[in-house]
Amino acid sequence: MPEADHEGKNYYEDIPQQGKLFFLKGSSELDWGMKNRLARIFNPIDGHTVMLAVDHGYFQGPTSGLERVDVSILPLVPEADVLMCTRGILRTVVPPTFTLPVVIRASGGPSILKELSDEQIAMDMEDCIRLGVCATAIQVFVGGEFESRSIVNMTRLVDAGLRYGIPTMAVTAVGKDMKRDAKYFRLATRICAEMGAQYVKTYYVDEGFKTVTSACPVPIVIAGGKKQPELDALKMAYKAIDQGAAGVDMGRNIFQSDSPIGMMKAIKAIVHGNETPEKAYEIYETVKNTAG
């Protein structure tokens, strides 16, 4: 048995213990474990994140650029803050020495050959814990044929996550009968937040995007969407962050680029370094030409 040490003497009676509000929008009342996971996804210094999305295969199959995730994607991972993938890819391709936070795709069901809004929760929270993920992701189809079920599916995933301290990212999918504009995304993102999602992934729109981020009480990250010219993708990321987005979750605009690592570095320069799209494009060009 160790002998007892002397009783302490300095209790700093004149310094009240201070509680500090959590840095992330709408997250101050969450449990410690959930806030800790969110702090691994979002950089506590600037509140932003760069997520690399490679979960497309869960309904599209071997998308261009994702034919061999081990060859084309793993070299990019060190440049990201977060990897978003499926549990199948995580188990079969990603080495267990990987330490970046993972957001796991937890919904699925139909392929591109069927009605996409007919999704279900496709994994349970126990498996998320086994995999050590920092958050789950689930599609919500506001305006879709199976709108109600997708929203209820999200709430069930939120409930399970609250039990174990694992956040839920709701992903807004554009319903067939809804216009892709700020009005639609205000509706979709607000519903997701109201029903409990800790953060939301949605699309950037040129007109009124600031109203989308302002009306949503939790952080928003933007989807990259379809491949577009590199400078256009960088401009989109810049405008989204400037108008209140907390980060980007890009896939095709990264791995379908002719310099994926260059685009990763350029996006990081915007999201974390406040660089202009033009300066970030110079980074992309430099990396591309050096590699060439």
N, C-alpha and C positions, 0 to 999 in steps of 0.2 A: 504493500500500500504506500503511495506517495505521502509524504508528510504535508500537513496543511500549510498553505502559503499564508503570508500576512494579509489581513483584510485590506482592501483597497482604500486609498485616501482621496483620490481626485475624482469627484462625481460631477464636476462642472455644474454646480447648482444654479449658476447664473445664466446658463445657456439652455433655454427650453428645447425639448426634442421637437424637431420639425418634420412634418409629413410633407412629401412632395407629390404633387399631382403627376399622374402618368403623362408622358409627352404626346401620346397618340389620341387623336380626336375621338371622343365618345367612349374611351376605354378606362377611365379612371376608377370605375366601380367594379371592374372585373377582378377575378381572383388572381393571386400572385402567379400561379403557374401559367395561366392564360396570358397575362401581361408579359411574362418572361418569354413565352413563345413569340408573341407579337414583336417584342423587342429584338428578337433574332431575325425576324422577317423585315422589319422596318428599322433603318439605322437611327438610333436614339439621338445622334448629333443633328441630323437634318429632317428626320421623320419620313424619309423617302426609301424606296426600294426599287431594285431592278430584278425582276423575276424572269427567268428563262422558261418559256412554256414549250414543252415537248410532249404534251398529252394528246395530240391530235389523232393518234392511231387508234384511240379507244372507239372511235366511230368512223374514221376515214381509212383505216388500214395504213400501209406504208407510204405515207405522204412524201412528196418530193422533198428531199433533204433529211428525211427520217428513216430512210431505207435501212441504214445501219447506225443505230444510235451510238453504239460503242465506238465507231470510227469518226462520225461527223459531229457528235454532240459532246462527248466526254471532254475533248480538248477545250471546249468553250466554258465548261462549268466553273472553272476557277475565276472567270471574269464576272460571274453573276453573283448576286446577293442570295438568291433563292432558286432552287430547281423545282419546277412544277411538272409532275409526271404521273404515270399510273403505277400501281403496285407491281404489275408484271414487269415493267421496265426496271423499276427500282431493284427488284429481286434478281432479275436475270442479267442485268447489264451494269448497273452502278456498283462499284466496289464498296465493301463495307467500311473501308478506310475514309470514305467520303464524309466530310463533317459539315458541309453547308446545310442550312435548313431546307426541308422538303415540304412542299405543299402537294398533297396527294389527291388525285382525281377520285372522288368517291361516288360519282353517279355514272350511270350508263344504261345500256339496253339496246336501243335501236341503232342500226348503222345508217349510212347515208342513203341506203336503199329504201328506208322506211320513214315514218313520221318521227322526226327527231325529238319532238316534245314528249314522246311516250317513254320518258326515262324513269328509272327507279334509283333508290339508294343501292349501290352495287358493292359495298363492303361495310363491315361493322367496325365500331370504334376500338374493339379489342385488337384488331389487326393493325389499326393506325398506331396504337400504343406499341405493339410489337415492332413496328417499323420505325418508331421514334420520330414520327412526323411532327411538324410545327403547326400545321393547319390542314383542313380538308377543303375541297372545292366541289361545288355542286351547281349544276345548271338550273336556272329558273326561267321558265318560258312564259313571261307575261304577254298575253295576247295570243298564245299558242293554243292548239286544240286541247292539250292536257295541262293548261295553266294551273288550275287549282291543285292538281296532284303534285306538280313540280314545286309549288310553294309549300304545301304540307310536307313533302319530302325534305325540303330545306329545314323546316322547323324541327323535324324529327332528328336531323343531323345536328342542328344547333343544340337540342336538348341533350343528346348523347355527348356532344363536345363539352357542354357545361358541366356534366358529371365528372369529366376527366381533365378539364382544363385545356382543351384543344379547340382553337378558334375555327370558325367556319367562314370561308370566302364564298359568297354567292356570285355566280357568273350570269349576267343578264344576256339571254339569247333573244334576238329580235323575233317577235311573233310575226306570222305571215301577214296579218291584217293591221299591223302597226307601222306607222311611218318612222323611219330612223332619224329622229330629230330630238331636240332638247326636251320637248314636252313628253315624248315617250320615255326617255331615259330618266327624267325626273320621276315619272311614275314608277318605272321598274326598280330603280335604285332605292327609292324611298320605301317601297313595299318590302324589299329585301331587308333593309335596315330595321323597319318597324317590326318585322317578324323575327328579328334576333340575330341576323348575320353580323359578325364582328367587323368584316370589311367586304367591299363589293368590287367586282371587276366588271367594267362596262366599256362602251366605245366612246371615243372622242367625236364631237361634232363641232363644226366650225362656228356655228351660230348658237350662242346661249349656253355653252358648256359650263361657264362659271355659275349659272343658275343650278346646274345639276350638282356640282360639288358643294354649293352653298346649302342646298335643300337636303342633302344627305348627311345625317348626323354621325356617320362613321366614315373611315377613310375609303377613298376610291382609287383603284389602280386602273389604268386603261389597257385594253386589249390592242395588240398591234394590228389584227385583222389581216386582210390579204396582202401579199407582197406588193410593195410600191417602190418607186425609185428611192435610193438611200437618203438623199437630201429631203425628200418629202416626208419620209418616215421620221427623220430627225426633227423636222419642223413640227410635225404632229406631237412628238414627245415633248418638245420645248413648250409649245402652246398649252398642252395639257397640264404640265407642272406649273406653268405660270398662272393658270386659271384654277389652281386648287387641287389638282390630283396629287396623290401621295406616292405615285410611282407608276411604273409600266410593267406589264406582263406580256412580253413580246416573244413570238415564235418565228413565224415565216419571214418576217422582216429581218430576222437574224440569220437563221440557218439556211434560208434560200438566197442570201446575199452572196456576191462573189468574193466577199471577205467577211465571213461571219465574226471572226475575232476583231476585225476592224470595227464592225458595227457594234459589237459588245462594248468596246472601249469608248466609242463615240457616244453611245446611249448613256453610259456611266458618266461621261463628262458633262452631259446635260443634266441628268437627274441628281447627281451628287456634287457636280462642280460648277453648276450654273453657267455653263458655256453656251454660247449662241449656236444655233444649228450650223452656221457657216464654219465656225471654229471646230465644232465637232466633226463636220464633214472633212475638214483638213486632217483630223486624226485618223478617220476612216481611210482616206486616200493614202496617208503615209504608211499605215500598217499594210494596206493592200499592195502598195508598190514595193515595200520592203520585202514582203513575203514573196512577191513575184520575182 
